Amino acid sequence: MPSAIGDNLRQIRHARGKSLAVVAGRAGISASYLSRLESGDRALDRRSLIVSLADALEVAPSEITGSALTTPGELEEDRSLNEVRLALLAVSMGQPRGRVLPAEVLEPRVTAILTAQRDCDYGLVGEKLPGLIRDLHSTLQAHRDERAVLRLLVLTHVQGTQAWLGDIGASLDLAWQAAMLAQDAAQRLDEPLFTAVSGFGTAFGLLAAGGFDMAEETLRTSLPGTGTPEQAQLAGMLTLTSSLVSAAQRNNAERLAALDHAADLADHTGESNALWFGFGPSNVGVWRMSVALEAGEHSEAAKIAETVNPEALPSPTRKSAYYREYGRALARLPKRRNDAVLMLRQAELISPARIHRHPFMRSILSELVAKAKRDQIGRELRGMAYRAGLPV
C-alpha cells in the first residue's frame, strides 16, 4: 500500500523532473532507499531526512508532509478549529471582541484548558479555547491586570493553543501564529521563566519548519538559569528540546551532551510540573526515546523504553508519547512488528489524534499495513489505519 507521504514525494520528484539517483544523491541517501520511501516500504519519520529531501527537491518540508493530514471534520476537535482560527485572526487585527475580566476570573479558565490539553481531551480544549483567547486579549488591550494577563497569555498560547493545534494536525502556520503571540507577551513581560516558556514554543515552531539553526539560537537565548526549582525545570525542558534539534542537525556530540545535562537537572528537581511541562526523570526517558528516533537509532530507542515506567509519567500526554515512540522504535526492528502494533494501539487509546494526525505516525502505519498478516494483529493494525483515514 502506498504511503501518502511517499506519494507526495514521488509526485514532487516527477514534477521537478528529477531522477531517483539525483534526488537521493542530493539528500545523502541511496536511490534504492528513496524508492522504498516513495513506495511506503520505509517510513519517512525523521525531520532531518524530510528537510534533506525537501532541500533536494527545492520545496518546503510541509509540501512533503502536509497532505498526510486527515480532512478536517473527522474528529470532534475539528469542529472548533475554524473558531480558533477566527479568534487568532481577530487578535492579529487588534479586534479580539471578547470580555474584559479580572485575572482571578481568567486564571481558572486557563487552568481548565491546560488540564484538558494535558489529559488529551482535545474536544474540550477546542470548545473553550476561542472564547478564552478573545477574553485574554481583550483584557490585555484594556490594560487590566496587565502583568498577570501577560503570564496567562504566554502559558495559554504555548501550552494550550500551539500544543492543541499541533496535536490535532492543524497547519504549521496557524501554530506559528500562536507561538508569536506568546513571544510578544513574553517580551512585554520580560521575566526569565516566561521567556523560557515562549522560547520553547518558538523553537518547536522552527523545528517543525526545518529551521534548525534558528531553533538552536532561540533555545540558547531563552535559558532561564537554574537558581530556583522552577528555573531548573524550564532549563531542563529547553535542554531536552536542544537535544532534539541537535539530533535533527546530526550533531551526535551535542545531542548526547544535552541529554546528559537534562538528566542531571531532572535528578535534582525530581518529578515536577512547573508551568505545565511535567519535567522530571521519567519525562527525560521519553525524550531520550524521541531523540534516538530522530537520530535513526531505533534499537537504542527501544532499549530506553524498557527502562521507563509509563505509570510514572505525569500525564496522559506523556504516556501517549511513550507508547507512540516505543511503537515507532519497534516497527523498525526485526520480529517486533506485532509488539509495535500493540504499543501504537495503546497510544491511540489514550490520544487518537496523536496517532491519526501526525505525519510520522501515518507513514509508520502505512509501512506496517503493507506487510500486515491476516491475523489478529493485522486486524488491529488495519483498524488503526482505517481510523487514521488511510486506504485499507
N, C-alpha and C positions, 0 to 999 in steps of 0.2 A: 504494500500500500504506500503510495507516495506521501511524503510529508508536505504540509502546507508551506513550511519554511523552505524545504527543498525545492518545491515547485517555484516559489518566488525566486530562489537563487538561479534555477535553470532559466526561467523566463527573462530575468535581468541579464544574464550572461548572453543569451541568444539575442536580446535586443541590442546589446552592446557589440555584437558581432565578434565575441571573443571565444577562443577555443578553451577546452578544459585545461590544456597544458599551460596556456598563457595566464589564465586567472589563477590556477594553482601555483604556478611559479611566483607570481606577484604576492600571493598570500602566504608563501612559505610552506605549502603542503604538496603532497603528490597529486597527480591528475586522477589516480585511481581513488584516492581518499575523497577528492572533490566530487567525483562521480557517485560515490556512496552517500555523500551528504545530500546530493541532489535527488537521489532515488529514495531517501528516507532510511537507507540501510544503516546509516550512522546519524546520531542525533547532533544537531548543531546547538550545543548548550554551553558555550563559553563566550563571554563577552569579547575576550581578546581575539578569538577566531572570527566572530561576527564582524568586528571592526576591521580585521585584516582583509576579509572578503569584501567588505563594503569599500575599503580603500582600493582594492584591486579592481573593483567594478566601477569605481568613482561614483558611488551613491551614498546616501546617508544610511547608517545602520538600521534605522526604522523602516527603510524601504525593503529590507530583507525580512525583518521580524513582524512588521506592523500588521499585515493582513492575516497573521496567525491568530489574532484575537477574535473571539466569537462575536456574533452580531448582537448589538445592544437589544435588550428586551428579553433575553433568555433567563436571566437571574433576577431575583427580587430587587436587588440593589440598583439594577439598571433603570428602574422607573424613576429613580431620584437623580440620575446622572445629569439630565438636562437642567434640573433646578439648581444643582450645584454649579454647573457651568454658568447659568444666568446670574447667580449670586456673585461669582468671581468677576464676570463681565461688569456687573453693576458697580462693584467695588473699584475696578480699574477705571471706570468713568467718573469716580467720585460721587456716585449716587447710590449708596447702598440701600437706602429706603427701608431701614429697619427701625427698631425702637431704641431709644436712649434709656439705658438701665444701669443701676448701680453695679459695681463689680461684684458685690456679695450675692447678687441675683444671677449674674452670668457665670460665676465660678462653678456652682454645682452643675450647670448645664454642660460646661466643658468637661468636668469630671465624668459625667454620664456618657458623653460621646467617646471619650478616650477609653473608658471601661468597656464600652461596646466594641470598639475597634480592637482592643486587646483580646476580647473574647470571641473575635471573628464574627460578630453579629453585624454584618455589613448592611443588612436591610435597615436596621435601626439607625446606624450611622448615617446612611443616605437620607433617611426620613428627617432626621433632626438637624443635619449639618447646614442646609441652606439658610434656615432662619437664624441659626447661631452666627454664621458668617455675617449676615446682614446686620444683626444687632450689635455684634462686637465692633464692626467698623463704623456703624452709626454713632455708637457711644464714644469711640475714639475721635471721630470727627467733631463731636460736641465738646471735646476736652474734659470729659467727666472721668474721674479716677484714672487719669491717663497712664500712669506707670503700671498700675495693676492690670489695666486692659491690654497694654502692650505685652506684658508677660503672657496673658491668656492667649493673645493672638499668635505669638511665636509657637506656643505649645499646640494650639488648635491646628495651625496650618501645616506643621511638620508631622506631629503625631496623629493628627486627625485627617485633615484634607488630603495632604500629599500621600500619606500612607494608604488611605482608603482608595484614592484614585489608582495607585499602583497595584493594590491587591485585586481590584475589580477589572484591571486591564484597560483602563482609560488611556487616552493619548498622553504621550510624554510631555507635550506642550502644555496640557492642562495641569499636570502635576508640577511642571516647572513654574507655572504662574503662582501656584500655592507656595512653592519654595521662595519665590521672590517677594511675596507678601510677608512671609516670615522674616526674610532678610531685612526688609525695610523696617519692620517693627523692632528687630534686634538692634539695628543701627541706631534707631532713635532711643532705645532703652540704654544701650551701652553698658551692659552688665555681662561679665565673663561667662556665667552659666548659660545665659540665653543666647549669647553669641555662639557658644558651642552647639546648642540645640539647632540654631539656624545653619551653622556650618555643616552639621550632619545632613540636614535636608538638602542644602545646596550641593554638597559633594555627591549625594546619591543621584540627584538630577543630572549632574555632569557625567557620572559614571554610566548611567543608563544611556546617555547620548554618545558615549565614547570619548568624552573629554577628560582623559586620564590625568594629563599634566595639570589641568586647571583644578580637577578634584583634589589632587595631591597638594597643591598650593593652598586651596581653601581649608583643608584639614590642618595644615601646618599653622596657618594664621588664626585658627579658631580654638586652639588648645586653651583650656581654662586654668591650667595649673592643677596641682594635686594637694593643695593646702587644707582642704576640707573633704569630708567623705563624699559630699555631692560633687565637688570638682574632680575628685579621683574617679568617680563613676563615669562622669561625662568624658574625662580624658581617656578612660578605657574604651568607651564606645567609639570615639574618634580614632583611636589607635587601631581598633578592630577594622574600622572602615578603611583606614590607611593600608592595612594588610591586604584587603580585597583589591584595592587599587594597585598595589604592588604586584599581586598575582596577575591582574589583567595586563600589567606592563611587562610581565615575565621577568620581574626582578626578584629572584629567589631569596637573596640575602636579606633584602628589606622586608619581604613578606614574613620570613621566619622571625626576624628581629622584632617586628611589630607584634606578632602573635605572642612572643615570649614576654614582651613588656606588658601587654594587655593581661596575660595570665598572672603576672606578678601583681598588678594592680588589683585584679579580682581576688587574689589570695588575701589582700589586705582589707578589701571592702566587704568580702563575703557576698552572699546573695542579697541583692538590694534592688531598689526600683526608683531611684531619683529621676524625676521628670519623665516617668513612664518608660524608661529604657530597659529595666529589668536586667541591669548589668550584674554579673557575678560569674563564679567558676563554671556553672552548668551552661550558661549562655555562651561563654567563651568556647566551650566544647562544640556547640552548634556552629559558631562562626569558624572554628578550625575546619569543620567539615566543608562549609561553603567555600572557604579559601582554597582548600585542597582540590575541590572540584574545579574551581576556576583555573587552577594550575594544571588540570588534567590528570591529577593523581587520584584516580577512583579507588584503588585498593587502599591507599592511605586514608581516604575519607571514610571508608567502611570500617577500618580499624579504629579510627577515632570514635565512630558511632558506638562501638561496643564498650567504650569507656564512659559514655554519657548515660545517666539515668533520666529518661524522659519525664518521669514523675517528679523529678526535682526542678524541672523547668518552670519558670514563674507564671506562665500564661498559656492559653490555647494557641496564641500566635506563635510562640516559641516552640510549642510541642508540634504544631503542624509543620513548622520549618524543619524540625529534627527528622520527622518521618519522611518529609519530601526529599530532603538532601540524602538521607540514608537510601531511599529508593533510587535516586539518581545514581548514587555510587554503585549499588548492587546491580543496576541494569547493565553496567558495562563490565561486569565480572563473569567469568565462565561459570556456568551451572548455578547462578544465583538469580536468574530472572524471575523465578517463582517468588522468591523472597522479596525481590524488588517490587513486584505487583502488590504483595501484601503490605509493604511499607507505604506505597503510594496510596493504596486504598485507605489505610489508617489516616494519612494526611487529608485525603478527600473527605472522610467522615467528620474531621474537625473543621476544615475550611474548604468547601468545594471550589470557591473562586481561585484559591492558590494553586489548584491543580488544573482547573478548566481554563483559566485565563492567561497563565504565564507562558510566554512563547517557548521557554526552555522545556517546560513540562509537556507541552503539546508535542514538541519534537520527540521527547523521550517516549511518550505514549505511542506515537506513530511508529517509531522503531520497534517497540515491543510488540505491537499488534501485528506487524509484518511477519513476525516469527512465532506468533502465538499458536499453541496447540488447541485442539478441540477438547479441552478438559475443563475442570472447574476453574483453574487459574486463568485459562484463556477466556472463559465466560466473564469472569470478574474484570479482566483487563478490557475486553470489548465493551463491557458496560460503562467503565470509566471513559473510554474513548468516545462512546456514543453521547454520554452526558457532557463531554467537552466539545461536542459539535463536530467531531472528526468522522469521516466516512468509514463505516464498518459494515 
